[in-house]
Amino acid sequence: IEHQALVLGYVASVETTIDDQVAAARAWAQIVSILKPIENVGWLVATALSGLSTSYLVMDNIPDALDAANRCLEIHEPQVDRFIWWHTASLELAPVFAAAKLPDKAMSLLLDGVLRMRGIAVPYVESHLVCMAGVSAFFSGKPRAAARLLAASRNLANAVVGNSYLT
């Protein structure tokens, strides 16, 4: 089932990149659905919830985007903490909280994510640059563009490390 979820994650990432958010959201939601009863896959669920949140935000479905973002942030498992992307997840989720008119939470997540990104930026320069473009879009009042750029940053980081999801 984990391999099925990984394939669905790649499908969702492609759909996000080509801007078919309905298809992306469907794939992200399917990952969450099939992995719920399985233990030790928190990192896959966190990735799917973050992607789902981004897709909903780009579709202007703020309530569902906020629900997915909050569920993502509630995941606390040792395996998730070892997941490279998780250390910058707050950057990808911040635009959702901004769009939901929760600027303090968005700013807190941005600051946390930027500090964490600095710690891993050198080996992931390309991802870092796309991430900073996303942060810039966020501060320019474009939360949906920020969400797409920050999701792309995560996907690029995964590509840079040869799809190695764990440190």
Number of C-alpha atoms within 10 A of each C-alpha: 10 13 8 11 22 14 14 20 21 15 16 27 24 17 19 23 16 10 15 16 23 17 16 28 24 15 24 28 20 16 26 19 13 14 19 11 8 10 7 12 16 22 24 21 24 25 22 30 26 27 32 32 32 34 30 24 27 23 16 14 16 20 15 17 28 23 15 24 25 17 15 25 15 10 14 12 12 11 12 22 16 14 19 19 24 23 19 25 25 26 32 30 32 30 37 35 22 20 22 17 12 13 15 12 18 22 18 13 21 22 15 16 23 19 14 17 21 12 12 16 17 11 12 18 14 14 26 22 14 21 30 18 17 27 25 16 20 24 13 11 13 16 23 22 20 30 28 24 25 31 26 21 26 25 18 20 24 18 14 15 14 9 11 12 17 15 9
